């Protein structure tokens, strides 16, 4: 039909057809920007938020491929309103029967002074879009179900332990002094709030166990030996609810904290090495032989054989001890010799 061949007049005799429709919310899927990690601080809070915590991608509607990979998801136009991302998050324990939300978790529950493997924690996201245009969007899981408080988005993260350095106090001993009967040291570390170990200053939640220092390989031989610090939880357990949040490490200087030096002779040693303070059998033999022959016990004996005074051993390890300002020929020795030999 050629419309040019007709003239149309408005007679008002017609019906306007209307139909129902709707604009559905745009579905978005949350995309955490990173694996959240923090050092133990006694809280489960995660301080970062918003776009630094999570971003959003379009949801394609198929569970097997829910994300179309686009990063810009909010409709931006001057008259379209605004949308702000105010998402927050907090750590949640994976094993709530053993760990609190704020605590470090250990793989297979093996702590071992902090030498175990730190395990994952759950990260519970509270997705919050605000603004005049926020009602046009819905955050969903990968399976398409809505993210709600009863059905939150949960990711993974980790709380790492604080490090406490056990520094042993250096000691120097000589072989003749024997090994030390005790060792001491000081726990040290960064970011320790109000001294979380009892050796520094007690806190509200101090470590309930003890820290001691030992040198298990020390010997009475010249050399350097390591002194190691160890934390002992109550009842010999592998840590406790407080110490699980810390890792104990040895200060590098601990490897040579104990020095055992060579034997240092003292006065008694040199006295024992000399003969001037002792009577030898020969001296008595000479005197008694004289008395036997003369049978004159009532008067001062006169030896018939001139004895040779015993030699004085003044050499030790090839060194003349007289060169060390040690006086071995004192008045006592002269008195004894005079009484014996006249």
Phi and psi in degrees as a GROMACS rama.xvg file:
@    title "Ramachandran Plot"
@    xaxis  label "Phi"
@    yaxis  label "Psi"
@TYPE xy
-98.0814  113.299  UNK-2
-65.8836  -17.7104  UNK-3
-69.5938  -16.2987  UNK-4
-89.4208  4.22203  UNK-5
-129.596  154.336  UNK-6
-119.234  127.25  UNK-7
-105.439  129.895  UNK-8
-116.956  144.251  UNK-9
-83.5899  106.282  UNK-10
-97.0341  -9.95031  UNK-11
76.7243  4.33192  UNK-12
-98.5162  73.7094  UNK-13
-156.836  163.714  UNK-14
-113.196  137.094  UNK-15
-88.281  122.676  UNK-16
-88.7133  128.997  UNK-17
-121.845  147.799  UNK-18
-134.207  155.448  UNK-19
-89.7207  146.112  UNK-20
-151.484  176.765  UNK-21
-153.355  155.202  UNK-22
-107.734  116.148  UNK-23
-87.1067  157.415  UNK-24
-67.3464  145.548  UNK-25
-78.3874  124.782  UNK-26
-83.959  134.075  UNK-27
-126.114  149.295  UNK-28
-115.446  135.716  UNK-29
-72.9331  143.212  UNK-30
-134.128  98.2772  UNK-31
-58.6777  137.949  UNK-32
-78.793  -22.9409  UNK-33
-160.459  172.925  UNK-34
-85.7495  111.986  UNK-35
-78.0919  123.369  UNK-36
-133.187  139.193  UNK-37
-147.983  158.846  UNK-38
-80.7104  145.282  UNK-39
-52.741  127.115  UNK-40
-133.808  12.1133  UNK-41
83.9587  4.99235  UNK-42
-131.741  160.41  UNK-43
-96.8492  -0.197428  UNK-44
-71.4051  149.97  UNK-45
-116.053  117.373  UNK-46
-74.4078  -31.1364  UNK-47
-71.7889  159.242  UNK-48
-160.634  -179.286  UNK-49
61.9023  -138.821  UNK-50
-64.0708  -24.2819  UNK-51
-74.688  -13.7673  UNK-52
-102.061  -43.1184  UNK-53
-153.665  145.948  UNK-54
-122.076  177.441  UNK-55
-130.144  148.065  UNK-56
-122.946  159.26  UNK-57
-64.6681  147.225  UNK-58
-103.729  125.207  UNK-59
-82.2601  -16.2845  UNK-60
96.5601  -0.14284  UNK-61
-117.481  125.164  UNK-62
-58.8114  -31.0234  UNK-63
-75.6567  -21.5445  UNK-64
-147.147  73.6234  UNK-65
-79.5992  -14.9452  UNK-66
-117.859  122.764  UNK-67
-89.294  2.47555  UNK-68
83.4764  7.65556  UNK-69
-88.3853  136.842  UNK-70
-91.4347  -30.2288  UNK-71
-92.6595  107.236  UNK-72
-114.931  -22.7889  UNK-73
-87.134  134.654  UNK-74
-70.394  119.85  UNK-75
-107.816  114.082  UNK-76
-155.538  150.329  UNK-77
-56.491  -42.8469  UNK-78
-95.7677  7.38176  UNK-79
-90.7318  -4.14216  UNK-80
93.0844  -175.046  UNK-81
-125.249  154.671  UNK-82
-136.497  129.741  UNK-83
-122.073  141.684  UNK-84
-98.1021  110.108  UNK-85
-115.892  32.698  UNK-86
-63.1311  139.421  UNK-87
-124.743  168.722  UNK-88
-153.313  160.687  UNK-89
-151.401  154.248  UNK-90
-77.3449  144.819  UNK-91
-132.185  137.724  UNK-92
-64.4489  139.57  UNK-93
-75.7684  -45.3096  UNK-94
-110.881  89.329  UNK-95
-69.763  -15.0793  UNK-96
-75.8619  -17.3205  UNK-97
-120.993  -30.5844  UNK-98
-124.266  145.688  UNK-99
-83.1112  163.105  UNK-100
-57.9734  -31.5719  UNK-101
-84.794  -9.23865  UNK-102
-91.696  157.334  UNK-103
-71.1318  137.853  UNK-104
-108.985  143.981  UNK-105
-116.737  136.827  UNK-106
-62.7242  131.926  UNK-107
58.1804  18.4649  UNK-108
58.5669  30.623  UNK-109
-104.117  112.555  UNK-110
-92.9589  -57.1174  UNK-111
53.0718  59.7452  UNK-112
62.214  16.138  UNK-113
92.3637  5.39778  UNK-114
-89.7713  1.44406  UNK-115
-74.7817  -176.603  UNK-116
-96.7698  124.399  UNK-117
-69.9417  131.017  UNK-118
-93.6193  170.707  UNK-119
-73.6979  156.677  UNK-120
-121.638  153.099  UNK-121
-75.7664  147.322  UNK-122
-119.115  115.261  UNK-123
-96.0429  118.164  UNK-124
-94.8312  137.171  UNK-125
-109.38  95.1768  UNK-126
-75.0496  127.809  UNK-127
-142.837  107.742  UNK-128
-102.862  130.845  UNK-129
-128.075  165.089  UNK-130
123.643  169.32  UNK-131
-68.6403  -21.3393  UNK-132
-108.926  6.23631  UNK-133
-65.8674  -28.0944  UNK-134
-68.25  -9.87925  UNK-135
-86.1331  3.7788  UNK-136
-128.073  150.63  UNK-137
-133.948  129.8  UNK-138
-91.8304  129.761  UNK-139
-128.784  162.905  UNK-140
-81.0313  177.368  UNK-141
-63.0734  -25.3539  UNK-142
-89.9512  4.94268  UNK-143
92.9214  -10.1155  UNK-144
-75.3382  147.671  UNK-145
-69.4793  143.765  UNK-146
-82.1882  116.203  UNK-147
-134.81  167.021  UNK-148
-54.3764  -40.9653  UNK-149
-72.9497  -19.8531  UNK-150
-128.813  66.4494  UNK-151
-76.2548  165.434  UNK-152
-85.3646  127.383  UNK-153
-123.152  126.066  UNK-154
-113.753  -161.028  UNK-155
-124.14  150.796  UNK-156
-161.639  -164.368  UNK-157
-157.534  139.896  UNK-158
-107.517  121.622  UNK-159
-94.4203  151.323  UNK-160
-75.7876  152.575  UNK-161
-73.7766  149.306  UNK-162
-101.616  127.26  UNK-163
-113.951  120.526  UNK-164
-91.9639  123.886  UNK-165
-94.5331  108.413  UNK-166
-105.113  117.117  UNK-167
-80.3276  144.387  UNK-168
-76.3269  131.515  UNK-169
-68.7524  146.458  UNK-170
-134.773  149.268  UNK-171
-130.402  123.624  UNK-172
-132.374  157.724  UNK-173
-103.946  154.217  UNK-174
-55.2159  -42.8796  UNK-175
-70.9496  -9.65892  UNK-176
-87.591  -14.6565  UNK-177
80.6519  173.487  UNK-178
-74.325  153.378  UNK-179
-60.6922  146.235  UNK-180
-89.8894  -7.64438  UNK-181
-160.006  160.183  UNK-182
-130.574  152.627  UNK-183
-131.7  168.454  UNK-184
-172.98  -177.822  UNK-185
-138.823  128.778  UNK-186
-75.8636  137.457  UNK-187
-136.56  164.888  UNK-188
171.564  171.53  UNK-189
-99.3492  148.182  UNK-190
60.7372  29.3051  UNK-191
-85.1435  110.805  UNK-192
-78.0581  124.773  UNK-193
46.2809  38.3198  UNK-194
56.1434  89.4784  UNK-195
-83.262  6.35193  UNK-196
-119.502  142.511  UNK-197
-65.3287  -21.8896  UNK-198
-69.0777  -18.5091  UNK-199
-96.162  -78.6783  UNK-200
-145.744  132.19  UNK-201
-59.1714  142.708  UNK-202
-119.385  -175.765  UNK-203
-66.1953  -32.5828  UNK-204
-129.393  70.2863  UNK-205
-71.9174  162.92  UNK-206
-62.4499  128.347  UNK-207
-78.5683  -12.8584  UNK-208
-94.4356  -153.653  UNK-209
-132.189  159.213  UNK-210
-121.209  127.73  UNK-211
-129.857  168.917  UNK-212
-128.383  137.074  UNK-213
-142.945  161.82  UNK-214
-127.994  81.7908  UNK-215
-65.0404  -22.5023  UNK-216
-104.653  8.4106  UNK-217
-66.721  140.249  UNK-218
-136.897  160.053  UNK-219
-82.687  62.5134  UNK-220
-136.283  145.683  UNK-221
-61.5287  130.433  UNK-222
154.16  179.768  UNK-223
-101.1  143.31  UNK-224
-133.783  149.754  UNK-225
-80.7129  143.958  UNK-226
-118.514  121.895  UNK-227
-112.54  139.293  UNK-228
-96.552  144.858  UNK-229
-140.115  135.399  UNK-230
-92.0224  133.912  UNK-231
-116.453  115.239  UNK-232
-74.8882  157.097  UNK-233
-57.31  142.64  UNK-234
63.3874  19.8187  UNK-235
69.7413  19.335  UNK-236
-74.8956  162.891  UNK-237
-82.7285  75.6837  UNK-238
82.1238  -178.269  UNK-239
-152.154  -179.166  UNK-240
-62.7072  -19.6797  UNK-241
-91.9807  -52.5607  UNK-242
-68.1387  -20.3141  UNK-243
-58.2303  -20.6022  UNK-244
-89.668  9.54926  UNK-245
-131.731  155.082  UNK-246
-120.942  121.498  UNK-247
-94.3312  126.457  UNK-248
-129.129  158.539  UNK-249
-89.483  138.4  UNK-250
-66.2245  138.62  UNK-251
-54.6757  -31.7576  UNK-252
-69.5188  -13.7064  UNK-253
-63.0681  -23.7888  UNK-254
-62.4995  -25.9264  UNK-255
-127.675  31.2775  UNK-256
-71.73  -25.1573  UNK-257
-112.906  126.597  UNK-258
-117.689  126.542  UNK-259
-104.803  115.872  UNK-260
-93.6647  173.799  UNK-261
-69.8681  167.911  UNK-262
-66.4301  129.115  UNK-263
-111.088  106.441  UNK-264
-61.7118  143.605  UNK-265
-110.766  -173.218  UNK-266
-60.254  -41.6167  UNK-267
-63.6418  -34.1375  UNK-268
-64.0531  -49.1042  UNK-269
-66.0316  -33.8919  UNK-270
-62.7267  -40.5945  UNK-271
-69.0568  -27.014  UNK-272
-82.7282  -7.13669  UNK-273
-106.071  156.289  UNK-274
-104.978  -3.20532  UNK-275
-69.5549  -17.6959  UNK-276
-96.1428  7.79633  UNK-277
-127.677  149.038  UNK-278
-92.874  132.399  UNK-279
-97.1746  156.805  UNK-280
-56.9212  -34.1942  UNK-281
-60.0978  -37.39  UNK-282
-61.3835  -44.8345  UNK-283
-70.0512  -33.6979  UNK-284
-63.413  -43.3792  UNK-285
-62.8828  -44.5078  UNK-286
-66.7049  -45.7179  UNK-287
-67.8585  -35.0154  UNK-288
-62.4039  -39.6808  UNK-289
-65.0635  -43.7044  UNK-290
-66.8047  -37.7464  UNK-291
-62.9447  -39.7515  UNK-292
-74.1346  -35.8768  UNK-293
-92.7142  -22.9528  UNK-294
54.273  34.3555  UNK-295
-113.815  71.2753  UNK-296
-73.2737  -15.5964  UNK-297
-80.841  -14.907  UNK-298
-120.929  169.578  UNK-299
-62.98  123.462  UNK-300
-68.7593  150.814  UNK-301
-119.331  118.002  UNK-302
-65.1873  135.014  UNK-303
-81.4457  -20.6297  UNK-304
-121.198  127.521  UNK-305
-71.9475  114.482  UNK-306
-75.6174  155.462  UNK-307
-98.0205  119.502  UNK-308
-54.3298  142.497  UNK-309
-61.2673  147.108  UNK-310
-69.5509  148.101  UNK-311
-100.611  118.786  UNK-312
-82.6078  100.66  UNK-313
-108.714  12.0725  UNK-314
-113.477  124.712  UNK-315
-129.199  119.761  UNK-316
55.2958  38.1867  UNK-317
78.9436  6.48007  UNK-318
-117.788  128.281  UNK-319
-74.3373  112.545  UNK-320
-67.7591  -15.8387  UNK-321
-67.8996  -16.8408  UNK-322
-83.3218  -1.73108  UNK-323
-106.006  22.0241  UNK-324
60.7796  30.7906  UNK-325
-104.651  116.068  UNK-326
-89.0538  105.344  UNK-327
-95.6463  -12.8213  UNK-328
-103.249  77.2064  UNK-329
-95.9509  179.172  UNK-330
-62.2398  -34.3109  UNK-331
-60.9821  -43.9623  UNK-332
-61.88  -44.6141  UNK-333
-62.2011  -38.6969  UNK-334
-62.8254  -44.0064  UNK-335
-63.6761  -45.4527  UNK-336
-62.1091  -40.4162  UNK-337
-64.8586  -39.2736  UNK-338
-67.2729  -35.5136  UNK-339
-80.256  -46.4823  UNK-340
-103.468  -1.18999  UNK-341
